[in-house]
Structures are given as C-alpha cells and as structure tokens.
Amino acid sequence: MLSNFIKFVEDNRLKVESIIITIDGVKFEHYFTSAAKVNVRSISKILSCLGVQKAIERNLLTLESNVMQFFGDANIHNAGNLPYLRQLKIKHLLTFTMGHEIGLLFKEDIERLPPETDFVNYVLNYDIKHEPGSFFVYTNAATYLLCAIVQKLTGKCFNDWAHETVLQHLDIEKPEWETSNQGVSLGACGLYLTNAELHRIGLMFLNNGRYGDRQIIDSSWIDEMRSPQIFTAHLAKYSERQTRCLNKMAYGYHLWICGDGSSKYPKTHYFVAGADGKFFIISPKQKMAITILSHQEDTNPFYEILSDYLKY
C-alpha cells in the first residue's frame, strides 16, 4: 500500500508531505518532504469535538443545552433570528444544523470582515432560515461557537483545555492554534500538528477512544461521532460524490461518514478532509488509520489511489 502510494505521488507530481498508515497494529510511514508541524485545516474540528466531550464529561454542559444561555452578553440585533436561537442546542452545533444556508467563518469570509468583528455576534446575527436540526450546511461557525462556550465555562483558552484533557494524554505537546481577535481558538481550523501527532489521534479513534493502556475518550462518544446524525447523500453538493471511496454519505459529530454498514450503505469508514489534501481516515473493519498531509490544491487524484485501500 505504501509503495503504491509513493509511486502514485511521484508519477503524478503531487505535493504531498507525508503519509502514515497503520493497519492491524503495524505502522508504515513515508516523508516526501518534512515532518514539520503544519496547519491541518478542517481536521482541527476533530480536536474541538473531543474538547467538547470533555466539558460534557465534567457536567459543564449537555447535548441538549441551549446555546444562548452561554451568550447572554451577545448583541442580537437580527430579531428574525430570535425564534431559531431559542431552539439552538449544542447538538445542532456538533452536526452543523444551525439553520444557516451557507457556511461561515471560512478563510475568505474572515478576510473580508472588519478586523474588529466579534465572531460570536457575527454568527448569531447572520440570517437563520431553517429550524435548528433540520438543515445541514458545512460550516466553521458552529465549531467556533463550541470553542467559545467551552472557554466561557472553563475559564481557559480552548487550546489549553484541549491539551490538558486530550492531547497531553497522547504525548503531544501543546500545539499552536490560531485565535480570533476575541482570544477564542478558531476551532474549525488553524491547528498545527505533525503527521505523527495527528496519527496518534487517529489510532485513538481506531481503538475506540483508547491509546496504549489509557482510555482517553469515552467509547460511547467515539460511537456518536462516527454514527450518521444527519444524511447528506441526497444533497446536491454531495450526491455526485457517492461513487467516491470518501463519499460524504452522512455527517456525525464533526466527522464525515461513508456508510452505516447496512446493505444500502455498506461502507464503514469515516474521515475528515482538510483543504489542500489533508486527510484523516479511519476504517474500523480493516483496522486501519490513514493520515496524509499535503499542499495539493487539486485533491481529486487522492480519491483514485485511496479507492484501492478503502474496501469496506
């Protein structure tokens, strides 16, 4: 598998930095350029979700907690949003079903906003068109709100919280995590990890929240994250991708789900894809974790080679 990937990258002149594959407990890795830390982009969402679980574990909030109870100081001037905001719960942030029709706080969105913009106020005032829980749109905004909430509840920067409760138990030093002007970790992006560090997180998922002899994350939370919470295969943006090995059939908690193991959706792997060819892929049935870091703008070639590996 590793040899085939190396040849494919070289033949197609792809800008890949590294790949690590662990299958049935045996690890294979190759570094094309360096082993340095890079911005893992949307893969950052995974750690944000794990940090939220640790807050839930300590009874600081629940999946049913209303989001607005944590933002009593927010300046809500869009009165049309109020009925929806009253219904907005933590579970809606985890599943990207806030009710917005477009995703917010992506790079191009942030760059066009005035520097003094308060991201919480911006997100909460942006027109909500759908009842929370009824409409999916991939977004960075929900993850940012989750990080802001956890920071309020713990009194700690989310980066510190995530390191204290998760990463240090994986023997990962506290990484850099970009923040907003309000001092909140961006959550959905801006996290800097090496591939070796990212792969440790993957191994923890593969082992149902366990790393070595330590249960880092409750296995029931891993199950919730990788279970379909809302189906997306019928949506125009994703319907054409259903033939891919990474097909975005459904969304869990901050994870794309490729199938539910049923006869209709037989695949069992799940993943996160960051911009420019960053991949975090777990295939439980194959006992396999794959992490790839790249700076490859056109990511289509990856789906060709990965289809040879992801069989179930």
N, C-alpha and C positions, 0 to 999 in steps of 0.2 A: 504493500500500500504506500509506504513512504517513498520507495524508489520510483513508483509510478507518478506520484505527486511531484517529486523533484524533476523528473523528466518533462512532465507536462508544463510546469512553470518555466523551465528553461526553453522548451520548444516554442512556447507562446510568449516568451519575454514578459512575463507577469512580474509586477513589482511587489513581490512577497518578501516579508522579512523573516518569518519563521512559521513552522508548523510543529505541533506536538500531538501525537496520537497515543492514547492508552487503550489497549484492547485486552480484555480478560486479565487485567493486572500487570501487563507488560507495556512499558513506555518506550516510544520511539520519537525522536525529535531531530529537527534539522533547522539550522540557522543559515539563511541565504545571505543576510547582511549583518545584523547585530542582534544582541539580546537585550537591548536597552528598553527602558520604560517608554511607552507610547500612550497617547490618548486613545482609549479603547472605544470611544464614542458611545453608541447606544448600548453597548454591553454594560456600561455603567449602571443601567437600570436594574440589573440583577442584584447588585450590592445594595441599592436603595431599597429594594423589596425585602431583602434579608434584614436590613436595619429596621424596617417597619415591623417585621415579625418579632424582633427582639423587644420593641416597645409594647407590642401586644402581649408578649410573654410576661412582661412585668406589669401587666394590667394598667398601662397608661392610656390605652385606647382599645377599641374593638373594631371589627369589620363593619359593625352597624353604627359606629359613632358618626354623628353628624359633623360634617366638615366645618360648618360655620361656627360651631361652638368654640373653635380654636382661633377664629379670626374676628373676634368681636370688635377689634380696632380697625378693621378694614373699612375703606371708604367706598361703599357701594352706591354709585350714582346711576347705575342702569337698573331702574325699577323693574323692567321686564324680566330680569334675571331672578328676582327675589323668590317667586314660587318654586323655581327649579333649585335654587341654592338651599332652600329649606329641606329639600329632599336629598341633597347630595351627601353621600356617605363615603367612608373610607374604601369600601369595596368597589365603588364606582371609579375611584382614582386608580386602584390596582388593575382594573380591567379596561381602562381607557374608555369609559362610557359616561363621561361627564355631561355630554349633551351638546358640545360644540360641534360645528360642521366641518371645521378644519383644525389641523394640528397647530399648536402654538409653541413658542419658545425654541424653535429650531434656529440654527445659526443665522439664517437670512432674516428671520423675524427679530432676533435680538439685535442684529446690526443696524436695523432701520429704526429701532426705538430710541428715544432720547436717553442719554446716559443716566439721567436721574430717575428713570422709570422704576416704580415699585412693581416687581413682577407679580406679587400676590394680587395687588389691586388690578393690575392689567388683566390677569387671567379671570378673576372673579367678575369683572365687568364686561368681558368680551361676550358678545351675544350668544346666549344658550338657546338653541332652537328645539331641543328634544328633551324629553323627560329622562333624568339620570337612570342609567341602566338599560336604556332601550336602543341606543345608537352608538356604534363603535367608530372611533377615529383615532388613528395612531398619533400620539402627541408627546411632547416633552413636558407640557404644562402640569399634567396630573402628578408626575413624579416629583416635580419641583414643589408642588403643594405638600406632598407627603413629607419631603425633607424639611420644609418649613415648619410643619406640625410637630415632627419629632424634635426639632431644635427647640421649639417653644416648651415642649413637655419635659425635656431632659436638661435644658439649660446648657447644652453642649453643641458645638458645631457638629453637623451630621457626619462629617468626615471623622471626627474624633470618636463619635458614638459607634459608627460602623467598624472602626478599627478596634475599639475596646471590646465590642460584643461579638465580632465575627473574625476580622482579618488577622488579629494577633494570634488567634487560636489556630490559624492556618500557617503560622510562622511567616507572616507577611508584614513588613514594616509599614508604618503609616504612609500611605501614598499622597501625592499631590491630588487635590480635587478642586477644580475651578469653582469660584463662588460668584454670586450676584453682588451688586453694589450694596445690597442689604446684608451681606455676610452669610448667605444661605448657600450651601453646596448645591450646584446645579442639578445633581441627582441623575438626570437622564443622559448626561454626557460629561466630558471634562475630567474623567478619572484616568490617572496614569498608572499602568501596571506593565510588568514584563509578561511575556507569554508564560513563563514558568509559574508566575504568581497566578495568572488567570487560569492556568490549567489546574492548579490546586483547588480553586473554586469549582471547576468542572468535575474533578474527582469527588469532591464532597457531594455534589448533586448525584453523581453516578452511584454513590454509596448511601443514598437516601439521607443526606444531612450529616453523615459521619465522615471524619477524617482521622485516619490512624485509629487510635483507641478512644477518640473523643467524639461524642455526639454534639456537633456544633449547632445545628439547626434541627428542630423537631421534624421527624419524618413526615408527620401529617401536613406540615406547611409545604414541604417539597412536593407532596402529592397534590396539594391545592394549586401550587404554582404551575405544575405541568399537566393539569387537567383542563379540558376545554371549559371555559367560563362563558364564552360567547363565540358563536360560529361566525366565521368571516369568509368562508369559501364562496358564498353566493355574491359577495360584494364585487362591484365592477372592477375595483382596483386589484383584487386578488383572484378572481375567477380564472383568469388566463394563466395563472401560475400553478394551478392544481396538478399539472403534469410534472412539475419540478420535484426533485427529491426533497427540497425545502419549500413546502407548498403553502404555508400560512393558511391551513385549513381552519384554525381556530386560535383564540388567544386565551391564555390563562392569566396568572398574575405576573405581568412583565415578561412573559415568555410566549413565543410563537409555538403552536402545537401542530405537528404534521399529521396526526391521526389519533384515534382513540382505541385502536386495536380491534375495532369491530370489523365485520365483513365489508362494510361500506367504506370505512376509513381504517385500513389495516395497519398503517404505519404507527410506530410507537415513539419515534424520536422527536425531540423538541430543540429549539435553538433561539439564539439572538444574533442578529446580523448588524454590525456597526458599519458606518459609512466607509467606503474605500476598501472593502474586503477584509473586514474583521469578523471572525466567526467564532461562536461558542455553541457547540453542538453536542448533545447527549443522546446516545442510542441505548436505552436500558436493555433491550432484548439482545443486542450484540455486545453488551458490557463494554461499551466504547465511548470515549470522550475525545473530541477533536477541538483544538483551539488554533486559530490561524490569525496572524497579524500581517496586514498588508497596507500598501498605499496605492492600491489599484483602483482607478476611477471606474472602469468598466468591470463589473463583478460577474457578468454573465458566464465567462469561462469557468468560474469556480463550480457552478451548478453541473457542468458537464463532467468534471472529474469527480466531484463528490457523489454523483449518482452511482458511480462504481463501488462506493463504500457503504452507502446507506441503503441497506436491503430491506429493512423491516419498518 
